[in-house]
């Protein structure tokens, strides 16, 4: 993978990637409704992009790019975003996984995309 990242774009992605959760809420990685979360989050991002206080002209297209993982910066952010909770679970001996009855195959499946990046 080419590791020459557009740092400005990467920072923008990091700052905006959870904006949709303002309205939609944070969907647990292993939630059965996870696939519909992006649709609800995008509605929020569209709403925010149309507010008078928004200064990011390309907010929706930036959010779409990071959500779909179409650039190397978006792929890197997705990996970091997925690895931080994973590492937290490792340090807590899998507490969140145990509390939510998450099995190893679910964890492996949710992180499989990282292997190819």
Residue, then its C-alpha position, 0 to 999 in steps of 0.5 A: x500500500x502506498x503510504x504517502x498520505x494526504x495529511x490534511x485529508x486524513x485529519x478532515x476524515x478523522x474530524x468528520x467521520x462520526x458527525x452522522x452519529x449526532x442524529x443516528x447515534x453510535x451503532x455497535x460494531x456487532x449490531x445486526x442493524x449496522x448496515x443501515x447505520x450509514x444511511x441514517x448517518x448520511x442524512x445527518x451529515x447532509x443536514x449539517x452541511x446545509x447549516x449556516x455554521x458549516x464551513x466545509x464546502x465538501x462535507x458530504x463528499x468527504x464523509x461519503x469518501x471516508x465512509x466508503x473507504x475509497x481512498x488510502x486515507x479513508x482506508x487508514x482511518x477505518x483501520x485505526x477506528x476499528x483497531x482502537x476498540x479492539x486494543x481496548x478489548x484486548x487490554x480489558x481481557x475482552x470485557x465488552x465482547x463478553x458483556x455483549x456475547x460476541x464470539x471470536x468469529x464475529x471479531x475476526x469477520x469485523x476486522x478481516x478487511x485489515x488483512x488486505x490493506 
